[in-house]
Structure formats: structure tokens, C-alpha cells
Amino acid sequence: MTLYAVQTPVAAPVQEKQGKTVRKTYPNFKVIVLNDDVNTFQHVAECLITYIPNMSADLAWELTHQVHFEGQAIVWVGPQEQAELYHLQLKRAGLTMAPLEAA
């Protein structure tokens, strides 16, 4: 089971196509935490609660277990700028992070 906080996509600028208005959304990006032999369960869960908005303790622990047992977990999905911020904050806190990838 994959668990992660999902953000609503933000509408991109409107583009004209053959006289029709087409609204596109900006792509979402996934923030993925990888398993390692350095960080404790407690540290990973605390980082998720600290840096990922609206992260509950229960979800943080479920994601931490997913990281440990499956090797990785998507901990947040949303707009690129926010994804970059959360990715950097988690990395600076010592977590092992996968590169950002488009959802």
C-alpha cells in the first residue's frame, strides 16, 4: 500500500489551441525517502512530521515502516517548488533522498 500526502495540482497558464481555451495543470513531483543504514525509525518519522505539511504521526510512522521494509516511500506529491523545498529540508536533516521525479 502506497501512502503519501497529496496536494491539488495548481492550474498552469491558459493556452489557446485552434480557437479553444485549454487549461493545463502543472505537473506534480514526488518526494521519495530511501532506506539507509544510518537513520533511526524515530528520526525519519520526526523529520516527516517536522517538514511535510499536515503530516500526522500515524502516517509518518506508516511511511517510515514502508521506507524500511520496501526500500522507499513517496512521502509527498505536489507542485515542483514545494517538492524541491521539502526534498532539500529532508536531505539537510540527514535522510537519504531519491531525486525528485515527475508524478
Secondary structure, DSSP 8 states (H G I E B T S, - for coil): ----EE----EEEEEEETTEEEEEE--EEEEEEE--SSS-HHHHHHHHHHHSTT--HHHHHHHHHHHHHHSEEEEEEEEHHHHHHHHHHHHHTT-EE---EE-
